[in-house]
Amino acid sequence: MIVRTTGEARSLGLRHPRVWRLNAGRPLLSAEGLTAEEAHSRYADQQPIPDGYRKVLAELGYPSVIPAGERLRELVATRGWKSHGAVVDAVTVATLVHGGGIGLHQAPPSDAGLDLVVTRAAGGERIVPAFSTKSRPIPAGDLVYGLARPGEPLEPLAWLGKRDCDAAGHQLAPDSHEALLVVLGCPGEDARHSEEIGATVARILTEARFEVVMAPVPLEPAP
């Protein structure tokens, strides 16, 4: 697997996506999560959310849509912390700290010959959103990423535009030992922003004493 970013996605300023394959000796959803106090101590020093997250949505034609990181900060501030296990909690805290949405998906077999492709929808893609059973069309031009072999159609993992949703068919299951952690990066920020998000996830998992290998997925050379 490699990470391929198309020219259409690069034109939005998304030049530094980063993806890691997570592999654990026990199910990823089996570890005990963070308490409210533990979580708060890790995201109390929140960084200002980069303007690029709003700019990319405006560029897509959705200036009124609130980026995922902002929405999550508002949700936790109003409703409080809710744990979903160490791995999901680590992703949640990293989103709160850095302000950028992070994807967590069931990983395909490492020998499946599939790449992770970041692109803009051509108009024929469909997705069944997480916690739903109804397939929805993805509007042409919206941001998507998913799995594909060279020359073959994309199987979306996530859709970002008027809606922000993950694919139901690639959600982590109770017996999932492998996952893909996807950080799209942010227009106007360099690669360190994306890499720091992954480092935050890794650090929280280490502190939670959940043993997981986070292997970076290689990047296709930039044109």
GULO-274377 format. One record per residue (C-alpha): residue number from 1; x, y, z. Coordinates in pm, 1 decimal. Layout:
residues N
(zati NUM, (X, Y, Z))
...
//
This chain:
residues 223
(zati 1, (0.0, 0.0, 0.0))
(zati 2, (104.3, 356.4, -73.7))
(zati 3, (-69.0, 690.7, -16.0))
(zati 4, (-160.4, 860.7, -343.8))
(zati 5, (-282.3, 1221.4, -350.8))
(zati 6, (-429.4, 1333.8, -680.8))
(zati 7, (-368.6, 1672.2, -838.5))
(zati 8, (-729.4, 1766.9, -766.2))
(zati 9, (-674.1, 1713.6, -393.8))
(zati 10, (-339.7, 1892.5, -403.1))
(zati 11, (-510.9, 2191.9, -560.9))
(zati 12, (-706.9, 2226.6, -234.6))
(zati 13, (-378.5, 2259.3, -45.4))
(zati 14, (-378.9, 1900.8, 82.2))
(zati 15, (-12.4, 1827.8, 27.3))
(zati 16, (76.3, 1639.1, 343.4))
(zati 17, (-159.5, 1347.1, 409.1))
(zati 18, (-18.9, 1084.7, 642.3))
(zati 19, (-148.0, 731.5, 699.6))
(zati 20, (-41.6, 471.0, 955.0))
(zati 21, (-130.4, 102.8, 974.7))
(zati 22, (-210.7, 2.8, 1332.3))
(zati 23, (-153.3, -356.6, 1434.2))
(zati 24, (-220.0, -496.6, 1780.0))
(zati 25, (-196.3, -838.9, 1940.6))
(zati 26, (-548.5, -805.5, 2075.4))
(zati 27, (-859.9, -637.2, 1936.1))
(zati 28, (-819.3, -263.0, 1898.7))
(zati 29, (-1150.9, -195.5, 2068.7))
(zati 30, (-1074.6, -414.5, 2369.4))
(zati 31, (-858.0, -176.4, 2573.2))
(zati 32, (-998.4, 24.9, 2860.2))
(zati 33, (-1043.5, 389.8, 2771.5))
(zati 34, (-948.9, 716.6, 2936.2))
(zati 35, (-1138.9, 866.2, 3226.3))
(zati 36, (-1263.1, 1222.3, 3190.3))
(zati 37, (-977.7, 1342.6, 3410.8))
(zati 38, (-715.4, 1151.2, 3211.2))
(zati 39, (-852.9, 1278.2, 2882.7))
(zati 40, (-876.3, 1639.4, 2997.7))
(zati 41, (-517.2, 1638.4, 3120.7))
(zati 42, (-408.9, 1545.8, 2766.9))
(zati 43, (-615.2, 1797.3, 2571.1))
(zati 44, (-624.4, 2088.4, 2816.8))
(zati 45, (-352.3, 2270.5, 2620.5))
(zati 46, (-541.0, 2292.5, 2295.2))
(zati 47, (-372.1, 2464.3, 2004.5))
(zati 48, (-554.1, 2724.1, 1793.0))
(zati 49, (-725.3, 2547.0, 1504.9))
(zati 50, (-548.9, 2631.4, 1176.8))
(zati 51, (-753.6, 2840.8, 935.2))
(zati 52, (-684.9, 2589.7, 659.1))
(zati 53, (-955.9, 2351.4, 778.5))
(zati 54, (-1224.0, 2613.9, 718.4))
(zati 55, (-1058.7, 2727.1, 395.3))
(zati 56, (-1070.0, 2381.7, 238.7))
(zati 57, (-1443.3, 2353.9, 310.3))
(zati 58, (-1498.2, 2698.7, 160.9))
(zati 59, (-1300.7, 2594.5, -145.7))
(zati 60, (-1528.2, 2291.4, -178.4))
(zati 61, (-1828.6, 2526.5, -172.5))
(zati 62, (-1933.6, 2480.7, 191.1))
(zati 63, (-1818.8, 2790.8, 383.5))
(zati 64, (-2086.4, 2744.0, 651.4))
(zati 65, (-1986.3, 2386.3, 737.2))
(zati 66, (-1794.6, 2364.0, 1065.4))
(zati 67, (-1476.4, 2150.3, 1046.7))
(zati 68, (-1470.5, 1826.3, 1244.3))
(zati 69, (-1216.9, 1948.8, 1499.4))
(zati 70, (-1420.5, 2256.3, 1586.7))
(zati 71, (-1739.7, 2052.8, 1614.6))
(zati 72, (-1572.1, 1801.8, 1845.6))
(zati 73, (-1437.7, 2074.9, 2073.0))
(zati 74, (-1786.1, 2223.1, 2100.9))
(zati 75, (-1940.6, 1880.7, 2165.5))
(zati 76, (-1699.8, 1788.2, 2446.0))
(zati 77, (-1730.7, 2134.5, 2600.2))
(zati 78, (-2109.4, 2112.2, 2613.6))
(zati 79, (-2171.3, 1741.6, 2674.9))
(zati 80, (-1854.7, 1630.3, 2848.6))
(zati 81, (-1613.7, 1346.3, 2779.3))
(zati 82, (-1736.1, 1002.7, 2673.3))
(zati 83, (-1490.1, 715.6, 2645.0))
(zati 84, (-1499.2, 460.0, 2362.5))
(zati 85, (-1185.8, 261.8, 2448.0))
(zati 86, (-818.0, 352.3, 2439.1))
(zati 87, (-768.0, 357.5, 2061.1))
(zati 88, (-1074.5, 565.8, 1976.9))
(zati 89, (-1002.7, 788.7, 2277.7))
(zati 90, (-647.6, 850.1, 2153.6))
(zati 91, (-786.1, 962.6, 1817.2))
(zati 92, (-1044.8, 1181.7, 1988.4))
(zati 93, (-785.2, 1351.7, 2209.2))
(zati 94, (-553.9, 1409.8, 1911.1))
(zati 95, (-845.4, 1573.4, 1727.7))
(zati 96, (-915.8, 1795.2, 2028.2))
(zati 97, (-550.3, 1895.2, 2064.4))
(zati 98, (-471.2, 1967.7, 1700.3))
(zati 99, (-814.8, 2059.5, 1566.1))
(zati 100, (-804.2, 1834.0, 1262.1))
(zati 101, (-1034.2, 1542.2, 1192.0))
(zati 102, (-873.2, 1197.8, 1187.2))
(zati 103, (-998.1, 884.8, 1013.6))
(zati 104, (-984.8, 541.5, 1177.4))
(zati 105, (-1089.3, 251.8, 956.2))
(zati 106, (-1071.4, -125.4, 935.5))
(zati 107, (-753.3, -204.9, 739.9))
(zati 108, (-756.7, -425.7, 431.2))
(zati 109, (-509.1, -715.9, 420.5))
(zati 110, (-157.4, -587.9, 364.7))
(zati 111, (-124.8, -805.2, 52.1))
(zati 112, (-450.5, -687.0, -109.3))
(zati 113, (-270.8, -457.0, -352.3))
(zati 114, (-483.8, -157.3, -251.0))
(zati 115, (-360.0, 200.4, -218.8))
(zati 116, (-503.3, 479.6, -4.9))
(zati 117, (-612.9, 749.9, -248.8))
(zati 118, (-700.4, 1109.8, -155.9))
(zati 119, (-896.6, 1282.0, -431.3))
(zati 120, (-1210.9, 1472.2, -529.0))
(zati 121, (-1522.2, 1279.0, -623.8))
(zati 122, (-1589.6, 1227.5, -991.4))
(zati 123, (-1962.8, 1209.0, -926.5))
(zati 124, (-2039.0, 837.9, -946.5))
(zati 125, (-1914.3, 737.4, -602.0))
(zati 126, (-2153.9, 622.7, -329.8))
(zati 127, (-2112.0, 560.8, 42.1))
(zati 128, (-2313.8, 401.7, 322.3))
(zati 129, (-2240.0, 634.3, 615.4))
(zati 130, (-2139.9, 486.4, 949.4))
(zati 131, (-2435.8, 383.8, 1166.7))
(zati 132, (-2660.1, 381.7, 859.0))
(zati 133, (-2779.8, 128.7, 603.5))
(zati 134, (-2872.1, 369.3, 323.2))
(zati 135, (-2632.0, 431.7, 36.7))
(zati 136, (-2582.2, 795.7, -56.4))
(zati 137, (-2428.9, 955.6, -365.8))
(zati 138, (-2118.4, 1168.7, -318.1))
(zati 139, (-2145.5, 1496.7, -511.3))
(zati 140, (-1884.9, 1557.2, -778.6))
(zati 141, (-1601.4, 1772.2, -648.7))
(zati 142, (-1639.1, 1680.9, -280.9))
(zati 143, (-1332.7, 1547.3, -102.8))
(zati 144, (-1304.5, 1171.3, -63.6))
(zati 145, (-1043.2, 918.6, 28.6))
(zati 146, (-1057.0, 546.4, -4.9))
(zati 147, (-904.3, 227.1, -134.4))
(zati 148, (-823.4, 150.8, -495.9))
(zati 149, (-591.4, -38.1, -722.3))
(zati 150, (-427.9, 164.2, -1000.6))
(zati 151, (-678.1, 221.9, -1277.6))
(zati 152, (-975.2, 89.6, -1078.7))
(zati 153, (-1270.4, 275.3, -916.3))
(zati 154, (-1231.7, 411.2, -564.3))
(zati 155, (-1400.6, 241.7, -269.6))
(zati 156, (-1464.0, 537.1, -36.2))
(zati 157, (-1357.9, 522.0, 327.3))
(zati 158, (-1468.8, 877.4, 401.0))
(zati 159, (-1654.1, 1167.9, 242.1))
(zati 160, (-1588.1, 1530.1, 336.2))
(zati 161, (-1795.4, 1815.7, 200.7))
(zati 162, (-2153.4, 1907.0, 282.0))
(zati 163, (-2136.6, 1597.4, 500.9))
(zati 164, (-1845.0, 1449.0, 691.4))
(zati 165, (-1886.5, 1075.0, 730.4))
(zati 166, (-1702.7, 744.7, 732.4))
(zati 167, (-1808.2, 432.2, 546.1))
(zati 168, (-2009.5, 186.4, 754.8))
(zati 169, (-1846.6, -112.8, 587.0))
(zati 170, (-1501.1, -11.2, 710.1))
(zati 171, (-1578.9, 66.4, 1073.0))
(zati 172, (-1372.6, -115.9, 1332.9))
(zati 173, (-1535.1, -437.2, 1450.7))
(zati 174, (-1501.8, -596.1, 1796.6))
(zati 175, (-1244.3, -841.5, 1656.2))
(zati 176, (-1041.3, -588.1, 1451.3))
(zati 177, (-668.0, -614.1, 1511.0))
(zati 178, (-561.6, -381.2, 1228.2))
(zati 179, (-669.4, -32.3, 1130.0))
(zati 180, (-573.8, 258.7, 909.2))
(zati 181, (-522.2, 593.2, 1080.5))
(zati 182, (-569.9, 869.1, 821.7))
(zati 183, (-459.2, 1230.8, 866.7))
(zati 184, (-532.6, 1447.6, 562.5))
(zati 185, (-329.0, 1742.1, 681.1))
(zati 186, (-425.3, 2105.9, 651.8))
(zati 187, (-377.8, 2367.9, 380.4))
(zati 188, (-118.4, 2620.9, 488.7))
(zati 189, (49.2, 2378.6, 731.8))
(zati 190, (359.3, 2174.3, 658.7))
(zati 191, (416.4, 1802.5, 705.8))
(zati 192, (496.5, 1847.6, 1074.8))
(zati 193, (131.2, 1926.0, 1147.6))
(zati 194, (19.7, 1588.7, 1010.4))
(zati 195, (305.2, 1400.4, 1174.5))
(zati 196, (241.6, 1560.9, 1513.8))
(zati 197, (-117.0, 1434.6, 1503.7))
(zati 198, (6.4, 1078.5, 1453.6))
(zati 199, (267.1, 1126.7, 1726.5))
(zati 200, (-3.5, 1239.2, 1968.7))
(zati 201, (-207.6, 924.8, 1901.4))
(zati 202, (101.3, 707.3, 1953.3))
(zati 203, (193.9, 883.6, 2277.2))
(zati 204, (-152.8, 846.4, 2428.1))
(zati 205, (-162.4, 476.7, 2344.4))
(zati 206, (177.1, 431.3, 2507.8))
(zati 207, (58.3, 614.6, 2818.5))
(zati 208, (-252.8, 394.6, 2822.3))
(zati 209, (-23.2, 89.2, 2804.1))
(zati 210, (-194.4, -42.1, 2496.0))
(zati 211, (65.6, -212.6, 2281.8))
(zati 212, (15.5, -132.0, 1915.3))
(zati 213, (253.5, -100.7, 1622.6))
(zati 214, (199.8, 215.9, 1417.9))
(zati 215, (371.8, 171.7, 1081.8))
(zati 216, (367.5, 466.6, 839.7))
(zati 217, (227.3, 387.8, 496.1))
(zati 218, (471.7, 502.6, 226.2))
(zati 219, (387.8, 811.1, 22.0))
(zati 220, (379.9, 823.3, -354.3))
(zati 221, (654.1, 1065.4, -463.7))
(zati 222, (515.1, 1413.0, -520.6))
(zati 223, (500.9, 1520.2, -887.7))
//
